Amino acid sequence: MKLEIDEIKKLIPHRDPFLFVDTCEIIKPGEHGKSDKLFSKDEYFFKGHFPDNPIVPGVIIVEAMAQTAGIVVSYKLREFEEKSVLFMSVNKAKFRKPVLPNERVSFEVKFVNSVKDVYKFEGICFKDGIKVSEAEFSAMITYK
């Protein structure tokens, strides 16, 4: 199932300028998904990161992976309307190549494990089919 931006906004609370996913394909609800993002030259962070050599900050790439995992988990739990996905940790983050203005990247996330309401995922960012970064991260699901 491929989700467009309006469907994504029903699953996670992120909005412009802090929504870093354009589309998301749910491969296995709660466990596996792929998303993509075109980082246009007009992104707010390029003004300061870095003015003469703009690149997408690593924390934004990790955040996009986490948002992808949040969509994948929230899609599985969509019957629970009052829930939040709260980022808890990031480990083993590696950045191999920069992501530049006007480049499209894809993110793939896979479920690793869960303990109670804490979910751990691994994520990879690809540019033109080449791995440019990766990380493991966890988030807690809270219900209101």
N, C-alpha and C positions, 0 to 999 in steps of 0.2 A: 504494500500500500504506500503510495507516494503522497505526502502531505505538502500542500502549498502554504504560503505565509499565513493566511487567515486561519487555517486549521491548526497551524503551529501555535498561534497566539491563544487558541483555546486551551492548549495543554501546558504552556509555561507562561509565567508573568512578564518575561523580558519584553521590552519595547525599545524602539529607536531612542537614543543612539547605542543601546547596549544589547541589541538582538543581533547575533552573529551567525544566523542560519537562514538561508533563503528557501530551501526545500529540504525535506527529510523523507527518506524511504525507510519504512518499518519493515525489516526483514523477518524478525521474530519478536513480537511484542514483549517488552521487558528485558530483552536479551541482546538484540543485534540490530543495528541500524546504520544508515549512511546519510550524510547530509552534504550540502555544498553551500559555498558563499563566494560571491564576487566582492572583493575588497576594492571598491572604486577609489579613484584618486582623491575624492572629496571626503573620505573618512576623517572624522574629527581628530584622530590621534596622529595623523601624518604631519600635522603642523609642528608637532614637538618631538616626533620620533621617526626620523630625525630630519630637520628642515632641508639639509642638502643631500640626504641619502635616506629617503623615507622607506621604512620597512614596517610590517605588521608586528606589533609587540608580541613576544612569546606568551605573555599572560592572556592576551586576546585569543590566541590560538588554543590555549588550554581551556579558556572559557567557552569557546565554540565547541570543543569536544564535550565538555561538561553539559552544555545546553543540548547537544545531540542526545547524550545519555538521558538527560531529563525528559526529553520528548519521548524517547523509546520507553522509559519506565512509565511516564504519565499516560501514554497511549494505552498501556496494559491496564492501568488503574483509573481509566477515565470515568468509571461509574462513581468514583469518589470525588465529588465536586470541590469540597473544601480540603485541599491538600497543598503542601508546599514541598519543594525539593530544595534542600539547603546544602550547598557545597561544604564539604568538611576537610578534605585533604587532597594533596597532589604529591605524587612520588614518581621517581624515575623519569622526570621530564628531560627530553633531549631535543635539541634544535639543530638540524643538519644543514638546512639551506633557508635563506630568507624568503619571505613572501612579500612581494612588492605591490605597489599600486596597480590597479586594473588587472590583477591576477585572480583567477578562479581556483579555489582549492576545494577538496572534498575531505570529509571526516568520516572515519569508520570507528564505531565503538562496539565493544563486546563485553558482555556481563562476565565478571570473574567469580564473584560470590556475594552472599548477603548474610548478615547477622542481624536478626530482628528487622528493624526498619532502615538499616544502613546497607547501601548497595555499593559494591566496588566494580569499576569498569576499567578496561584498558582502551586507549584511543590512539588512532594514527591519523595524521594529516598528510594528504597527498597533493602534489602539484604536478600536473601532466603525467600522472601515474607513478611518480617517484615519491617515496617517503621523505617528507621534509621535517617532520617532528612526531613525537610520540610521548605518551604519559600514562600513568595509572592515577586514578582519582576515585574519591568516594563522596557520597552524598547521603543525607538522611531524609527520609520521607516523614513529614509530620502531618497529622490530620487534625482539623479544627473541630 
